[in-house]
Amino acid sequence: MQEPELARFDVVIVGGGLVGCSLAIALSGSGWSIGLIEQHSPELAPPGFDDRNLALSRASLLALQRLQVLPLLDTPPESINAIHVSRAGEPGNVHLSAAEHPVDRFGGVVVARELGHALRRRVQQCTDVAVWSPAKVCSASAGMEDVRLQVQRPQGAFTVEARLLLAADGSDSPLRQAMGIDETVHDYAQHLFVSVLQASRAHQQCAWERFTEHGPVALLPMAHDRFGSVMAVASTDAEAVTALSDDAYLALFQQRFGWRAGRFTRVGKRSAYAMRLRVAKQLVAPRFALLGNAAQTLHPIGAQGFNLGLRDALWMAQLLGEQHARQAQADPGDAGMLQRYVAARVEDRQRTLDFSDGMARLFVRQAWPVRVLRAAGMMLLEASPLAKRRLAEQAMGLAGRLPRILQERAQ
C-alpha cells in the first residue's frame, strides 16, 4: 500500500516495545487519533522482546488484566508469594510473605518476549490505533501547534504531524536527543547475566535477592519449578564469565547465591547486559514527553524498571483521557497537560530511582562501619511490621499516588 505524503494525528507514540504498546492500549478509546511507529518489523521483535524474565508487580498485573493483555499470554504469570532478601557473609535477612499483608500475591513472573507478543496482539485489536512497522523516524521538529516527523518505511518516506509526540523509544532514545533533553549517566561497572536455572528444590513461588561483594544475584520463580536467574559481575570479568562452560557457570552461581534454593543442576541460554543508570533531566519539552526507558533506565535490582515505565504509560493515558473529556476542542499537547504529567510522575519516579540506585550502591560497600549498620538495618527491618509493609507496597507498585486504573483494583 502506498503511504500518504502527510498523516495527521492527535497523539503519536514512537517505540512499539513493552511500554509503547502498553501506552497505545491504555490510550485506545480515549477519543484521540493515535499513531504508533515501531522501527522493527512484526517478524523481528524489538530488543525488549527477549528471553529475560520480568517480575511484574501486583499493580502491573492488575493494570495488564484491566487492559485485557494477560489473557493473551501463552503462559500465565508465575505468582510471587514470598520475597527473601539477604547479604552474603552478614547476619540478618528480610522475608516478606503475601499472606501477612494480606494479598494473594506480590506479583508474577513472565518472559519479556511472551509479554511483548501479547501486547502486540492486543494493539492489533485496537481499531483506533494506526501502526507503522517497520518504520523509522528520521527527524523530528516541534512547532507551535504540532511536531513534524519525517518517517521512512520500505515503501517510501512520508511526513507525520502530531499535536503530541510521546517517546517510548528505549534507553538510547533518538527522540530524547533530537528534542535536546540531556541525561545523567552512572556506570555501575557491572554486567548482568540472565538465564533460566533448574534446581533440586521446588521454588515454592519465592523470589530471592542476595547481595554479595561482587554484586546482586537473584532468582525469580517460573513455571515447571524453574528459576529465572540474574547475576551481576564486574564488567572487567564479563568476558571471562561469558566463556565459562555451563558446569563452571553453575558452580559460580552456586558459590555466589548459596544453597537455600538447593543445588543448581541445569542452566539455559545466557545473555549479558551492561548496567547503567540513565535519567533524563526533564520529562517534557514543547509537545513532547518521555516514558519508560527513554525517561529512566534503572539498575534491575528490585525489578522496578518496566513496572515504573508502565506507570508512566498509565498516568499519561489517564491525563490525556481527562484532557479530551474536559472540552471538545482540547489540545493533547498543551503545556498544562504536560505539566500535569510531570507532577503526576515526580514523586513515584524519584522514590523508585532512590530505592533502586540506593540498594545497588549500598550493598556493594565493604567498609566495616557500613557492614555493621547494614546488618543492623536488615535485622530492624525484619522486626518492624510497619517497615515491612512499606517495603511490600514498593515491591507491589502500590506506594504513593496511584492512577485511577489501579485505585479501582487495589482495595
PASEVO-595698 format. One record per residue (C-alpha): residue in three letters; x, z, y. Coordinates in Angstrom, 1 decimal, decimal comma. Layout:
<type = ALA&x = X&z = Z&y = Y>
...
REM end
This chain:
<type = MET&x = 0,0&z = 0,0&y = 0,0>
<type = GLN&x = 1,3&z = -0,9&y = 3,4>
<type = GLU&x = 1,9&z = 2,0&y = 5,7>
<type = PRO&x = 0,2&z = 2,2&y = 9,1>
<type = GLU&x = 2,5&z = 1,8&y = 12,1>
<type = LEU&x = 1,2&z = 5,0&y = 13,5>
<type = ALA&x = -0,6&z = 8,0&y = 11,9>
<type = ARG&x = -2,0&z = 10,9&y = 13,9>
<type = PHE&x = -2,7&z = 14,4&y = 12,5>
<type = ASP&x = -3,5&z = 17,8&y = 13,9>
<type = VAL&x = -1,0&z = 19,5&y = 11,6>
<type = VAL&x = 1,9&z = 18,0&y = 9,7>
<type = ILE&x = 3,9&z = 20,1&y = 7,1>
<type = VAL&x = 7,4&z = 18,9&y = 6,3>
<type = GLY&x = 8,5&z = 20,1&y = 2,9>
<type = GLY&x = 6,4&z = 20,0&y = -0,3>
<type = GLY&x = 8,2&z = 22,8&y = -2,1>
<type = LEU&x = 6,7&z = 26,2&y = -3,1>
<type = VAL&x = 5,9&z = 27,4&y = 0,5>
<type = GLY&x = 4,9&z = 23,9&y = 1,9>
<type = CYS&x = 2,4&z = 23,3&y = -0,9>
<type = SER&x = 1,0&z = 26,8&y = -0,6>
<type = LEU&x = 0,5&z = 26,3&y = 3,1>
<type = ALA&x = -1,2&z = 22,9&y = 2,6>
<type = ILE&x = -3,6&z = 24,5&y = 0,1>
<type = ALA&x = -4,3&z = 27,5&y = 2,4>
<type = LEU&x = -5,0&z = 25,2&y = 5,3>
<type = SER&x = -7,3&z = 22,9&y = 3,3>
<type = GLY&x = -10,9&z = 23,3&y = 4,5>
<type = SER&x = -9,9&z = 24,7&y = 7,9>
<type = GLY&x = -11,2&z = 21,7&y = 9,8>
<type = TRP&x = -7,8&z = 20,3&y = 10,9>
<type = SER&x = -6,5&z = 17,0&y = 9,7>
<type = ILE&x = -3,4&z = 17,8&y = 7,6>
<type = GLY&x = -0,4&z = 15,7&y = 6,6>
<type = LEU&x = 2,3&z = 16,8&y = 4,1>
<type = ILE&x = 5,7&z = 15,0&y = 3,9>
<type = GLU&x = 8,0&z = 15,5&y = 0,9>
<type = GLN&x = 11,2&z = 13,6&y = 0,6>
<type = HIS&x = 11,3&z = 13,8&y = -3,3>
<type = SER&x = 9,0&z = 11,6&y = -5,4>
<type = PRO&x = 6,4&z = 13,3&y = -7,6>
<type = GLU&x = 8,6&z = 12,4&y = -10,6>
<type = LEU&x = 11,7&z = 14,1&y = -9,1>
<type = ALA&x = 10,8&z = 17,7&y = -8,3>
<type = PRO&x = 12,2&z = 19,3&y = -5,2>
<type = PRO&x = 15,2&z = 21,6&y = -5,6>
<type = GLY&x = 13,0&z = 24,7&y = -5,6>
<type = PHE&x = 11,2&z = 23,5&y = -8,7>
<type = ASP&x = 13,9&z = 24,7&y = -11,0>
<type = ASP&x = 14,3&z = 27,0&y = -14,0>
<type = ARG&x = 14,6&z = 30,2&y = -12,0>
<type = ASN&x = 12,2&z = 33,0&y = -12,8>
<type = LEU&x = 10,3&z = 34,2&y = -9,8>
<type = ALA&x = 9,0&z = 37,7&y = -9,6>
<type = LEU&x = 5,7&z = 37,3&y = -7,8>
<type = SER&x = 4,4&z = 40,4&y = -6,0>
<type = ARG&x = 0,9&z = 41,7&y = -6,6>
<type = ALA&x = 0,0&z = 40,3&y = -3,2>
<type = SER&x = 1,3&z = 36,9&y = -4,1>
<type = LEU&x = -0,6&z = 36,8&y = -7,4>
<type = LEU&x = -3,8&z = 37,8&y = -5,6>
<type = ALA&x = -3,3&z = 35,1&y = -3,0>
<type = LEU&x = -2,5&z = 32,4&y = -5,6>
<type = GLN&x = -5,5&z = 33,4&y = -7,6>
<type = ARG&x = -7,7&z = 33,1&y = -4,5>
<type = LEU&x = -6,1&z = 29,7&y = -3,7>
<type = GLN&x = -7,0&z = 28,5&y = -7,2>
<type = VAL&x = -3,4&z = 28,0&y = -8,2>
<type = LEU&x = -2,9&z = 30,5&y = -11,1>
<type = PRO&x = -5,4&z = 28,8&y = -13,4>
<type = LEU&x = -3,3&z = 25,6&y = -13,2>
<type = LEU&x = -0,2&z = 27,3&y = -14,6>
<type = ASP&x = 0,9&z = 26,1&y = -18,0>
<type = THR&x = 1,9&z = 29,7&y = -18,9>
<type = PRO&x = 0,2&z = 32,7&y = -17,4>
<type = PRO&x = 2,4&z = 35,1&y = -15,4>
<type = GLU&x = 4,0&z = 37,8&y = -17,5>
<type = SER&x = 3,0&z = 41,1&y = -16,0>
<type = ILE&x = 5,4&z = 43,6&y = -14,4>
<type = ASN&x = 4,0&z = 47,0&y = -15,2>
<type = ALA&x = 7,2&z = 49,1&y = -14,6>
<type = ILE&x = 10,3&z = 48,8&y = -12,4>
<type = HIS&x = 13,6&z = 50,6&y = -13,2>
<type = VAL&x = 16,4&z = 50,8&y = -10,6>
<type = SER&x = 19,9&z = 52,3&y = -11,3>
<type = ARG&x = 23,5&z = 52,2&y = -10,2>
<type = ALA&x = 26,2&z = 51,9&y = -12,9>
<type = GLY&x = 28,5&z = 54,9&y = -13,0>
<type = GLU&x = 26,4&z = 57,1&y = -10,8>
<type = PRO&x = 23,7&z = 59,7&y = -11,6>
<type = GLY&x = 20,1&z = 59,1&y = -10,5>
<type = ASN&x = 17,7&z = 56,3&y = -11,1>
<type = VAL&x = 14,2&z = 55,3&y = -9,9>
<type = HIS&x = 11,4&z = 54,5&y = -12,2>
<type = LEU&x = 8,1&z = 53,1&y = -11,0>
<type = SER&x = 5,0&z = 52,8&y = -13,2>
<type = ALA&x = 2,0&z = 50,8&y = -12,2>
<type = ALA&x = -0,3&z = 53,4&y = -13,8>
<type = GLU&x = 1,0&z = 56,0&y = -11,4>
<type = HIS&x = -0,2&z = 54,3&y = -8,2>
<type = PRO&x = -2,7&z = 53,2&y = -9,7>
<type = VAL&x = -2,8&z = 49,4&y = -10,2>
<type = ASP&x = -3,0&z = 47,2&y = -13,2>
<type = ARG&x = 0,5&z = 45,7&y = -12,4>
<type = PHE&x = 3,1&z = 45,4&y = -9,7>
<type = GLY&x = 3,3&z = 41,7&y = -10,0>
<type = GLY&x = 4,2&z = 38,9&y = -12,5>
<type = VAL&x = 6,9&z = 36,5&y = -13,5>
<type = VAL&x = 6,6&z = 32,7&y = -13,5>
<type = VAL&x = 9,1&z = 29,9&y = -13,9>
<type = ALA&x = 9,6&z = 28,3&y = -10,5>
<type = ARG&x = 9,3&z = 24,8&y = -12,0>
<type = GLU&x = 5,9&z = 25,6&y = -13,5>
<type = LEU&x = 4,6&z = 27,2&y = -10,3>
<type = GLY&x = 5,7&z = 24,1&y = -8,4>
<type = HIS&x = 3,9&z = 21,8&y = -10,7>
<type = ALA&x = 0,7&z = 23,9&y = -10,5>
<type = LEU&x = 0,9&z = 23,9&y = -6,7>
<type = ARG&x = 1,3&z = 20,1&y = -6,6>
<type = ARG&x = -1,7&z = 19,7&y = -8,9>
<type = ARG&x = -3,7&z = 22,0&y = -6,6>
<type = VAL&x = -2,7&z = 20,0&y = -3,5>
<type = GLN&x = -3,9&z = 16,8&y = -5,2>
<type = GLN&x = -7,3&z = 18,4&y = -5,4>
<type = CYS&x = -7,4&z = 19,0&y = -1,6>
<type = THR&x = -9,0&z = 15,8&y = -0,3>
<type = ASP&x = -8,3&z = 16,7&y = 3,4>
<type = VAL&x = -4,5&z = 16,7&y = 2,8>
<type = ALA&x = -2,7&z = 13,4&y = 3,1>
<type = VAL&x = 0,5&z = 13,4&y = 1,1>
<type = TRP&x = 3,5&z = 11,1&y = 1,6>
<type = SER&x = 6,0&z = 11,4&y = -1,2>
<type = PRO&x = 8,7&z = 10,3&y = -1,3>
<type = ALA&x = 9,1&z = 10,2&y = 2,5>
<type = LYS&x = 12,0&z = 11,4&y = 4,7>
<type = VAL&x = 11,7&z = 12,4&y = 8,3>
<type = CYS&x = 14,5&z = 10,6&y = 10,2>
<type = SER&x = 13,9&z = 12,0&y = 13,6>
<type = ALA&x = 11,6&z = 14,4&y = 15,5>
<type = SER&x = 10,9&z = 14,9&y = 19,2>
<type = ALA&x = 8,5&z = 17,2&y = 20,8>
<type = GLY&x = 6,4&z = 16,2&y = 23,9>
<type = MET&x = 3,8&z = 18,0&y = 26,0>
<type = GLU&x = 0,9&z = 17,2&y = 23,7>
<type = ASP&x = 2,4&z = 16,3&y = 20,3>
<type = VAL&x = 5,5&z = 15,9&y = 18,1>
<type = ARG&x = 6,6&z = 12,4&y = 17,2>
<type = LEU&x = 8,2&z = 11,9&y = 13,8>
<type = GLN&x = 9,9&z = 8,8&y = 12,5>
<type = VAL&x = 9,3&z = 8,6&y = 8,8>
<type = GLN&x = 11,0&z = 6,4&y = 6,2>
<type = ARG&x = 9,3&z = 5,5&y = 2,9>
<type = PRO&x = 10,3&z = 2,9&y = 0,2>
<type = GLN&x = 7,5&z = 0,7&y = 1,6>
<type = GLY&x = 9,0&z = 0,9&y = 5,1>
<type = ALA&x = 9,2&z = 3,1&y = 8,3>
<type = PHE&x = 6,3&z = 4,4&y = 10,3>
<type = THR&x = 5,5&z = 6,9&y = 13,0>
<type = VAL&x = 3,6&z = 10,2&y = 12,7>
<type = GLU&x = 2,2&z = 12,1&y = 15,6>
<type = ALA&x = 1,2&z = 15,8&y = 15,1>
<type = ARG&x = -0,1&z = 18,3&y = 17,5>
<type = LEU&x = 1,6&z = 21,0&y = 15,4>
<type = LEU&x = 4,7&z = 20,5&y = 13,2>
<type = LEU&x = 5,3&z = 23,1&y = 10,5>
<type = ALA&x = 8,8&z = 23,1&y = 8,8>
<type = ALA&x = 9,0&z = 24,3&y = 5,3>
<type = ASP&x = 12,0&z = 22,1&y = 4,5>
<type = GLY&x = 14,3&z = 24,7&y = 3,0>
<type = SER&x = 17,4&z = 26,7&y = 3,9>
<type = ASP&x = 19,3&z = 23,8&y = 5,4>
<type = SER&x = 16,1&z = 22,7&y = 7,4>
<type = PRO&x = 17,0&z = 19,5&y = 9,2>
<type = LEU&x = 14,0&z = 20,1&y = 11,4>
<type = ARG&x = 15,2&z = 23,5&y = 12,5>
<type = GLN&x = 18,4&z = 21,9&y = 13,6>
<type = ALA&x = 16,6&z = 18,9&y = 15,2>
<type = MET&x = 14,5&z = 21,4&y = 17,3>
<type = GLY&x = 17,6&z = 23,2&y = 18,5>
<type = ILE&x = 16,9&z = 26,5&y = 16,8>
<type = ASP&x = 20,1&z = 28,4&y = 15,9>
<type = GLU&x = 20,5&z = 30,7&y = 12,9>
<type = THR&x = 22,7&z = 33,7&y = 11,9>
<type = VAL&x = 24,5&z = 33,4&y = 8,6>
<type = HIS&x = 26,1&z = 36,1&y = 6,4>
<type = ASP&x = 28,0&z = 35,0&y = 3,4>
<type = TYR&x = 27,8&z = 37,7&y = 0,7>
<type = ALA&x = 30,8&z = 36,1&y = -1,1>
<type = GLN&x = 28,7&z = 36,1&y = -4,3>
<type = HIS&x = 27,3&z = 33,6&y = -6,7>
<type = LEU&x = 24,1&z = 34,4&y = -8,6>
<type = PHE&x = 24,0&z = 33,3&y = -12,3>
<type = VAL&x = 20,5&z = 32,7&y = -13,6>
<type = SER&x = 19,5&z = 32,3&y = -17,3>
<type = VAL&x = 17,0&z = 33,3&y = -20,0>
<type = LEU&x = 18,1&z = 36,0&y = -22,4>
<type = GLN&x = 16,9&z = 37,3&y = -25,7>
<type = ALA&x = 17,4&z = 41,0&y = -26,5>
<type = SER&x = 17,0&z = 43,2&y = -29,6>
<type = ARG&x = 14,2&z = 45,2&y = -27,9>
<type = ALA&x = 10,8&z = 44,3&y = -26,6>
<type = HIS&x = 10,8&z = 44,2&y = -22,8>
<type = GLN&x = 7,5&z = 46,3&y = -22,5>
<type = GLN&x = 6,8&z = 44,5&y = -19,2>
<type = CYS&x = 9,5&z = 46,3&y = -17,4>
<type = ALA&x = 11,7&z = 44,8&y = -14,7>
<type = TRP&x = 15,2&z = 46,1&y = -14,4>
<type = GLU&x = 17,5&z = 46,2&y = -11,4>
<type = ARG&x = 21,0&z = 47,6&y = -12,0>
<type = PHE&x = 23,7&z = 47,7&y = -9,3>
<type = THR&x = 27,3&z = 47,5&y = -10,2>
<type = GLU&x = 30,6&z = 47,4&y = -8,2>
<type = HIS&x = 30,6&z = 43,6&y = -8,8>
<type = GLY&x = 27,0&z = 43,1&y = -7,6>
<type = PRO&x = 23,5&z = 43,4&y = -9,0>
<type = VAL&x = 22,2&z = 42,4&y = -12,4>
<type = ALA&x = 18,5&z = 42,2&y = -13,1>
<type = LEU&x = 16,1&z = 41,4&y = -15,9>
<type = LEU&x = 12,5&z = 40,1&y = -15,5>
<type = PRO&x = 10,0&z = 40,2&y = -18,4>
<type = MET&x = 9,0&z = 36,8&y = -19,7>
<type = ALA&x = 6,6&z = 35,6&y = -22,4>
<type = HIS&x = 7,7&z = 36,0&y = -26,1>
<type = ASP&x = 9,8&z = 39,1&y = -25,2>
<type = ARG&x = 12,4&z = 37,1&y = -23,4>
<type = PHE&x = 14,1&z = 38,1&y = -20,1>
<type = GLY&x = 14,7&z = 36,1&y = -17,0>
<type = SER&x = 18,2&z = 37,4&y = -16,0>
<type = VAL&x = 20,3&z = 37,3&y = -12,9>
<type = MET&x = 23,9&z = 38,4&y = -12,5>
<type = ALA&x = 25,9&z = 38,4&y = -9,2>
<type = VAL&x = 29,6&z = 37,7&y = -9,4>
<type = ALA&x = 32,2&z = 37,4&y = -6,7>
<type = SER&x = 32,4&z = 33,8&y = -5,6>
<type = THR&x = 36,1&z = 33,9&y = -6,5>
<type = ASP&x = 35,1&z = 34,5&y = -10,1>
<type = ALA&x = 32,3&z = 32,0&y = -10,3>
<type = GLU&x = 34,3&z = 29,1&y = -11,7>
<type = ALA&x = 35,7&z = 31,4&y = -14,5>
<type = VAL&x = 32,2&z = 32,7&y = -15,4>
<type = THR&x = 30,8&z = 29,2&y = -15,5>
<type = ALA&x = 33,4&z = 28,3&y = -18,0>
<type = LEU&x = 32,6&z = 31,2&y = -20,4>
<type = SER&x = 31,1&z = 30,5&y = -23,8>
<type = ASP&x = 27,6&z = 31,8&y = -24,5>
<type = ASP&x = 29,0&z = 34,7&y = -26,5>
<type = ALA&x = 31,5&z = 35,6&y = -23,8>
<type = TYR&x = 28,8&z = 35,4&y = -21,1>
<type = LEU&x = 26,5&z = 37,7&y = -23,2>
<type = ALA&x = 29,4&z = 40,2&y = -23,6>
<type = LEU&x = 30,0&z = 40,2&y = -19,8>
<type = PHE&x = 26,3&z = 40,6&y = -19,0>
<type = GLN&x = 26,1&z = 43,4&y = -21,6>
<type = GLN&x = 29,1&z = 45,2&y = -20,0>
<type = ARG&x = 27,6&z = 44,9&y = -16,5>
<type = PHE&x = 24,0&z = 45,9&y = -17,5>
<type = GLY&x = 24,5&z = 48,4&y = -20,3>
<type = TRP&x = 22,3&z = 49,0&y = -23,4>
<type = ARG&x = 18,9&z = 50,2&y = -22,0>
<type = ALA&x = 17,3&z = 46,9&y = -22,9>
<type = GLY&x = 19,1&z = 46,7&y = -26,3>
<type = ARG&x = 21,7&z = 44,1&y = -27,4>
<type = PHE&x = 21,5&z = 40,7&y = -25,8>
<type = THR&x = 21,6&z = 38,2&y = -28,6>
<type = ARG&x = 20,9&z = 34,7&y = -27,0>
<type = VAL&x = 21,4&z = 33,0&y = -23,6>
<type = GLY&x = 19,8&z = 29,8&y = -22,4>
<type = LYS&x = 20,9&z = 27,3&y = -19,8>
<type = ARG&x = 22,9&z = 28,9&y = -17,0>
<type = SER&x = 22,7&z = 28,0&y = -13,3>
<type = ALA&x = 24,6&z = 29,4&y = -10,4>
<type = TYR&x = 23,7&z = 29,7&y = -6,7>
<type = ALA&x = 25,8&z = 30,7&y = -3,7>
<type = MET&x = 24,4&z = 33,8&y = -1,9>
<type = ARG&x = 24,0&z = 33,7&y = 1,8>
<type = LEU&x = 21,7&z = 35,4&y = 4,3>
<type = ARG&x = 20,4&z = 32,9&y = 6,8>
<type = VAL&x = 18,0&z = 33,9&y = 9,5>
<type = ALA&x = 16,6&z = 31,6&y = 12,2>
<type = LYS&x = 17,0&z = 33,2&y = 15,7>
<type = GLN&x = 13,4&z = 32,2&y = 16,6>
<type = LEU&x = 10,4&z = 31,2&y = 14,6>
<type = VAL&x = 8,8&z = 28,8&y = 17,0>
<type = ALA&x = 9,5&z = 26,1&y = 19,6>
<type = PRO&x = 7,0&z = 23,9&y = 21,5>
<type = ARG&x = 4,5&z = 22,6&y = 19,0>
<type = PHE&x = 6,8&z = 23,7&y = 16,1>
<type = ALA&x = 7,1&z = 26,6&y = 13,7>
<type = LEU&x = 9,3&z = 27,6&y = 10,8>
<type = LEU&x = 8,1&z = 29,0&y = 7,5>
<type = GLY&x = 9,7&z = 30,1&y = 4,2>
<type = ASN&x = 13,4&z = 29,5&y = 3,6>
<type = ALA&x = 13,6&z = 27,4&y = 6,8>
<type = ALA&x = 12,9&z = 30,6&y = 8,7>
<type = GLN&x = 14,9&z = 33,0&y = 6,5>
<type = THR&x = 16,8&z = 32,8&y = 3,2>
<type = LEU&x = 17,3&z = 36,2&y = 1,7>
<type = HIS&x = 19,6&z = 37,7&y = -1,0>
<type = PRO&x = 17,4&z = 37,6&y = -4,1>
<type = ILE&x = 17,8&z = 41,3&y = -4,6>
<type = GLY&x = 14,3&z = 42,9&y = -4,8>
<type = ALA&x = 12,8&z = 39,4&y = -5,4>
<type = GLN&x = 11,5&z = 39,2&y = -1,8>
<type = GLY&x = 12,2&z = 35,5&y = -0,8>
<type = PHE&x = 9,2&z = 33,5&y = -2,0>
<type = ASN&x = 6,9&z = 36,4&y = -1,5>
<type = LEU&x = 7,9&z = 36,6&y = 2,1>
<type = GLY&x = 7,6&z = 32,9&y = 2,6>
<type = LEU&x = 4,1&z = 32,8&y = 1,1>
<type = ARG&x = 3,0&z = 35,5&y = 3,6>
<type = ASP&x = 4,4&z = 33,2&y = 6,3>
<type = ALA&x = 2,1&z = 30,5&y = 5,0>
<type = LEU&x = -1,0&z = 32,8&y = 4,6>
<type = TRP&x = -0,7&z = 34,0&y = 8,2>
<type = MET&x = -0,2&z = 30,6&y = 9,6>
<type = ALA&x = -3,3&z = 29,3&y = 7,7>
<type = GLN&x = -5,4&z = 32,2&y = 8,9>
<type = LEU&x = -4,3&z = 31,9&y = 12,5>
<type = LEU&x = -5,0&z = 28,1&y = 12,5>
<type = GLY&x = -8,4&z = 28,7&y = 10,9>
<type = GLU&x = -9,2&z = 31,2&y = 13,7>
<type = GLN&x = -8,0&z = 28,7&y = 16,3>
<type = HIS&x = -10,2&z = 26,0&y = 15,0>
<type = ALA&x = -13,2&z = 28,3&y = 14,8>
<type = ARG&x = -12,6&z = 29,5&y = 18,4>
<type = GLN&x = -13,6&z = 26,3&y = 20,1>
<type = ALA&x = -14,4&z = 22,7&y = 19,1>
<type = GLN&x = -11,6&z = 21,1&y = 21,1>
<type = ALA&x = -9,0&z = 23,7&y = 20,1>
<type = ASP&x = -5,3&z = 22,8&y = 20,1>
<type = PRO&x = -3,4&z = 23,8&y = 16,9>
<type = GLY&x = -0,1&z = 23,7&y = 18,7>
<type = ASP&x = -0,7&z = 25,6&y = 21,9>
<type = ALA&x = 1,7&z = 28,3&y = 23,0>
<type = GLY&x = -0,7&z = 31,1&y = 22,5>
<type = MET&x = -1,4&z = 30,2&y = 18,9>
<type = LEU&x = 2,4&z = 30,0&y = 18,2>
<type = GLN&x = 3,0&z = 33,4&y = 19,8>
<type = ARG&x = 0,2&z = 34,9&y = 17,6>
<type = TYR&x = 2,1&z = 33,6&y = 14,6>
<type = VAL&x = 5,3&z = 35,3&y = 15,8>
<type = ALA&x = 3,5&z = 38,6&y = 16,5>
<type = ALA&x = 1,9&z = 38,5&y = 13,0>
<type = ARG&x = 5,3&z = 38,0&y = 11,3>
<type = VAL&x = 7,8&z = 40,0&y = 13,2>
<type = GLU&x = 7,2&z = 43,4&y = 11,5>
<type = ASP&x = 6,9&z = 42,2&y = 7,9>
<type = ARG&x = 9,8&z = 39,8&y = 8,4>
<type = GLN&x = 12,2&z = 42,4&y = 9,8>
<type = ARG&x = 11,2&z = 45,1&y = 7,3>
<type = THR&x = 11,8&z = 42,7&y = 4,4>
<type = LEU&x = 15,1&z = 41,5&y = 5,8>
<type = ASP&x = 16,3&z = 45,0&y = 6,3>
<type = PHE&x = 15,2&z = 46,0&y = 2,8>
<type = SER&x = 16,8&z = 43,1&y = 1,0>
<type = ASP&x = 20,0&z = 43,0&y = 3,1>
<type = GLY&x = 20,4&z = 46,7&y = 3,1>
<type = MET&x = 20,2&z = 47,0&y = -0,6>
<type = ALA&x = 22,6&z = 44,1&y = -1,1>
<type = ARG&x = 25,2&z = 45,8&y = 1,1>
<type = LEU&x = 24,7&z = 49,5&y = 0,3>
<type = PHE&x = 25,0&z = 49,3&y = -3,4>
<type = VAL&x = 28,4&z = 47,5&y = -3,4>
<type = ARG&x = 30,2&z = 50,0&y = -1,3>
<type = GLN&x = 32,7&z = 52,2&y = -3,2>
<type = ALA&x = 33,8&z = 54,8&y = -0,7>
<type = TRP&x = 33,2&z = 58,3&y = -2,3>
<type = PRO&x = 31,0&z = 59,6&y = 0,5>
<type = VAL&x = 28,8&z = 56,6&y = 0,2>
<type = ARG&x = 28,6&z = 57,0&y = -3,6>
<type = VAL&x = 27,7&z = 60,7&y = -3,2>
<type = LEU&x = 25,0&z = 60,0&y = -0,6>
<type = ARG&x = 23,7&z = 57,1&y = -2,6>
<type = ALA&x = 23,3&z = 59,1&y = -5,8>
<type = ALA&x = 21,6&z = 61,9&y = -3,9>
<type = GLY&x = 19,3&z = 59,4&y = -2,3>
<type = MET&x = 18,3&z = 58,0&y = -5,6>
<type = MET&x = 17,5&z = 61,4&y = -7,1>
<type = LEU&x = 15,5&z = 62,4&y = -4,0>
<type = LEU&x = 13,6&z = 59,1&y = -4,1>
<type = GLU&x = 12,7&z = 59,6&y = -7,8>
<type = ALA&x = 11,4&z = 63,1&y = -7,0>
<type = SER&x = 9,3&z = 62,1&y = -4,0>
<type = PRO&x = 5,8&z = 60,6&y = -4,8>
<type = LEU&x = 5,4&z = 59,5&y = -1,2>
<type = ALA&x = 8,7&z = 57,7&y = -1,0>
<type = LYS&x = 8,0&z = 56,0&y = -4,4>
<type = ARG&x = 4,6&z = 54,9&y = -3,1>
<type = ARG&x = 6,2&z = 53,3&y = -0,1>
<type = LEU&x = 8,7&z = 51,5&y = -2,3>
<type = ALA&x = 6,0&z = 50,3&y = -4,6>
<type = GLU&x = 4,0&z = 49,0&y = -1,6>
<type = GLN&x = 7,0&z = 47,0&y = -0,5>
<type = ALA&x = 7,6&z = 45,7&y = -4,0>
<type = MET&x = 3,9&z = 44,7&y = -4,3>
<type = GLY&x = 3,9&z = 42,9&y = -0,9>
<type = LEU&x = 1,2&z = 45,3&y = 0,4>
<type = ALA&x = 3,2&z = 47,1&y = 3,1>
<type = GLY&x = 2,1&z = 46,8&y = 6,7>
<type = ARG&x = -0,3&z = 44,4&y = 8,3>
<type = LEU&x = -1,9&z = 42,0&y = 5,8>
<type = PRO&x = -3,5&z = 38,6&y = 6,2>
<type = ARG&x = -7,2&z = 38,6&y = 5,5>
<type = ILE&x = -6,9&z = 36,9&y = 2,2>
<type = LEU&x = -5,1&z = 40,0&y = 0,9>
<type = GLN&x = -7,1&z = 42,6&y = 2,7>
<type = GLU&x = -10,2&z = 41,5&y = 0,8>
<type = ARG&x = -8,5&z = 41,8&y = -2,5>
<type = ALA&x = -6,1&z = 44,7&y = -2,0>
<type = GLN&x = -8,6&z = 47,5&y = -2,1>
REM end
